Amino acid sequence: IILIIFNFGISSMRKISYMVILALLSSGQLTIADNVSRIYGYSDQEISSSARQMAMAISKSAPIHIDSITTLVDAFYDARTNSFTYKYISSQYLSKIKGREIVVLHTCSDRIRRAYMAKGLRFVHTYQTPNGEVSFDVTVSDCS
């Protein structure tokens, strides 16, 4: 029997939210006065462009230590699948069930990410762990 530990908390996920906001601010996509309703008005091309810029800004800042066991090593946007992927390295085993619950909860509770998902963007969180690669896809349908 293998004991699977999931030690990735909500506070760690908040760091990623702040990085997304900072990436948006630094890319010129948002100003402090902007709100989520602006994202809902974006065209498909604007969604794609801002997602690509966010991914580049986060990727340039990597590696980013999220917590004592997790490091964000890359982010990228794939226009073919309209998906925004975060790549992490985790030094501990991750439970697919508990991990998915936390990632979905966090992704769906972030107003900016939720707005992007409502516009069709999919977020993928991929972890390289001692037990292999674990990925969690989150779409707006997960946010019920």
C-alpha positions in Angstrom: 0.0 0.0 0.0 1.3 3.4 -1.0 0.4 6.3 1.3 -0.5 9.3 -0.9 -0.1 12.7 0.7 -1.5 15.9 -0.7 0.0 18.9 1.1 -0.9 21.7 -1.3 -3.1 24.2 0.4 -5.3 27.0 -0.7 -2.8 29.6 0.5 -0.3 28.2 -2.0 -2.9 28.5 -4.8 -3.5 32.2 -3.8 0.1 32.9 -4.8 -0.7 31.8 -8.3 -3.7 34.1 -8.4 -1.6 37.0 -7.4 0.9 36.0 -10.1 -1.9 36.0 -12.7 -3.0 39.4 -11.6 0.5 40.7 -11.7 1.0 39.2 -15.1 -2.1 40.9 -16.4 -1.0 44.2 -14.9 2.5 44.0 -16.2 1.3 43.0 -19.7 -0.9 46.0 -19.9 -4.1 43.9 -20.1 -5.5 45.2 -16.9 -5.2 48.3 -14.9 -6.1 48.6 -11.2 -9.4 50.2 -12.2 -10.4 47.2 -14.4 -12.9 44.7 -13.2 -13.8 41.2 -14.2 -16.7 42.4 -16.4 -14.1 43.7 -18.9 -12.9 40.1 -19.5 -16.4 39.0 -20.3 -16.4 41.5 -23.1 -13.2 40.3 -24.7 -13.3 38.8 -28.2 -11.9 35.4 -28.7 -8.7 37.0 -30.2 -8.4 39.2 -27.0 -8.8 36.2 -24.8 -6.1 34.4 -26.7 -3.8 37.4 -26.8 -4.1 38.1 -23.0 -3.7 34.4 -22.1 -0.5 34.2 -24.2 0.8 37.4 -22.5 0.0 36.1 -19.0 1.7 32.8 -19.7 4.8 34.6 -21.0 5.0 36.9 -18.0 4.6 34.0 -15.5 7.1 31.9 -17.4 9.7 34.7 -17.3 9.3 34.9 -13.5 9.8 31.1 -13.1 10.9 29.2 -11.1 8.5 30.5 -8.4 8.5 28.7 -5.0 4.8 28.3 -4.2 5.4 26.5 -0.8 8.0 24.2 0.8 7.1 21.3 -1.6 5.9 23.0 -4.8 7.7 25.1 -7.4 6.0 26.7 -10.5 8.4 26.1 -13.3 6.5 27.2 -16.4 3.3 28.5 -17.8 2.1 28.5 -21.4 -1.0 29.0 -23.5 -2.0 26.7 -26.4 -4.3 28.4 -28.8 -5.2 25.1 -30.5 -6.8 23.7 -27.4 -7.5 27.1 -25.8 -5.8 26.0 -22.6 -3.6 27.8 -20.1 -1.2 25.4 -18.5 0.8 25.8 -15.3 3.7 23.3 -14.8 4.9 22.5 -11.3 7.4 20.3 -9.6 6.3 18.8 -6.3 8.6 16.9 -3.9 5.7 15.0 -2.4 3.2 12.5 -3.8 -0.2 14.0 -4.8 -3.6 12.5 -4.4 -5.5 12.8 -7.6 -8.8 13.1 -5.8 -7.9 15.6 -3.1 -5.6 17.5 -5.5 -8.4 17.9 -8.0 -10.8 19.1 -5.3 -8.3 21.8 -4.2 -7.3 22.9 -7.7 -11.0 23.1 -8.9 -12.0 25.0 -5.8 -9.2 27.5 -6.1 -9.5 28.0 -9.9 -13.2 28.4 -9.7 -13.1 30.8 -6.8 -10.7 33.1 -8.6 -12.9 35.7 -10.3 -10.4 36.4 -13.1 -9.9 32.8 -14.0 -13.6 32.1 -13.8 -14.2 35.0 -16.3 -11.6 33.5 -18.6 -13.2 30.1 -18.3 -16.6 31.6 -19.1 -15.1 32.8 -22.3 -13.9 29.2 -23.1 -10.4 29.1 -21.7 -9.4 25.9 -19.9 -6.8 25.9 -17.1 -4.5 22.9 -16.7 -2.3 22.4 -13.6 0.3 19.7 -14.2 2.6 18.5 -11.4 5.8 16.4 -11.8 5.9 14.4 -8.6 7.8 11.4 -7.2 4.8 9.2 -8.4 4.9 10.7 -11.9 3.0 13.4 -13.7 -0.4 14.4 -12.4 -2.7 16.8 -14.3 -5.9 18.6 -13.4 -8.0 20.2 -16.1 -10.5 22.8 -15.0 -13.3 24.3 -17.2 -16.2 26.5 -16.4 -18.5 23.4 -16.1 -16.4 22.3 -13.1 -17.5 25.5 -11.3 -21.0 24.7 -10.2 
